[in-house]
Amino acid sequence: MKATVNQSSAPERLLRIREVVDRTGRSRSMVYDDVKAGRFPAPIRIGLRAIAWRQGDIDRWIETRPSAR
């Protein structure tokens, strides 16, 4: 019997600010400004002084951007 992986039970990957900047092409300050203005997904707190973004939120944000021509 072949085992299947249930993707919904797999934990979602969390991205720190450097990876968010690399993936989106936005500067660190632009990311934070857009979060504050509601134009970018909000991060989640992962520690007392640490935040991260859900990969799925960033992927969906990227998909909504007009493609470069």
C-alpha positions as CSV (number, residue, x, y, z in Angstrom):
1,M,0.0,0.0,0.0
2,K,1.4,3.4,-1.0
3,A,1.4,6.1,1.6
4,T,0.2,9.5,0.6
5,V,1.3,12.8,2.1
6,N,-1.4,15.1,3.3
7,Q,-0.2,18.5,2.4
8,S,-2.6,20.3,4.7
9,S,-0.8,18.7,7.7
10,A,2.6,19.9,6.6
11,P,3.7,23.0,8.5
12,E,3.9,26.1,6.3
13,R,7.4,27.5,5.8
14,L,8.1,30.8,7.4
15,L,10.2,33.5,5.7
16,R,12.4,36.0,7.5
17,I,12.8,39.5,6.1
18,R,15.9,38.8,4.0
19,E,14.1,36.1,2.1
20,V,11.0,38.3,1.7
21,V,13.2,41.0,0.3
22,D,14.9,38.6,-2.1
23,R,11.6,37.0,-3.3
24,T,9.7,40.2,-3.8
25,G,12.4,42.6,-5.0
26,R,11.3,45.2,-2.5
27,S,13.5,46.9,0.0
28,R,13.2,46.2,3.7
29,S,11.7,49.6,4.4
30,M,9.2,49.2,1.5
31,V,8.0,45.9,3.0
32,Y,7.4,47.5,6.4
33,D,5.8,50.6,4.9
34,D,3.4,48.5,2.8
35,V,2.6,46.3,5.8
36,K,1.7,49.4,7.8
37,A,-0.5,50.7,4.9
38,G,-2.2,47.3,4.4
39,R,-0.7,46.7,0.9
40,F,1.5,43.7,2.0
41,P,0.8,40.6,4.1
42,A,1.4,41.2,7.8
43,P,4.1,39.1,9.5
44,I,3.5,36.9,12.5
45,R,5.5,37.0,15.7
46,I,7.7,33.9,16.2
47,G,9.6,35.1,19.3
48,L,10.0,38.1,21.6
49,R,12.1,40.0,19.0
50,A,11.5,38.0,15.9
51,I,8.8,38.0,13.1
52,A,8.3,36.1,9.9
53,W,6.0,35.9,7.0
54,R,4.0,32.8,5.9
55,Q,5.3,31.6,2.6
56,G,1.8,31.1,1.2
57,D,0.9,34.8,2.0
58,I,4.0,36.0,0.1
59,D,3.4,33.6,-2.8
60,R,-0.2,34.8,-3.1
61,W,1.0,38.5,-3.0
62,I,3.5,37.8,-5.7
63,E,0.9,36.2,-7.9
64,T,-1.3,39.3,-7.7
65,R,1.4,41.6,-9.0
66,P,1.4,42.5,-12.7
67,S,4.0,40.6,-14.6
68,A,7.0,42.6,-15.8
69,R,7.0,43.1,-19.6
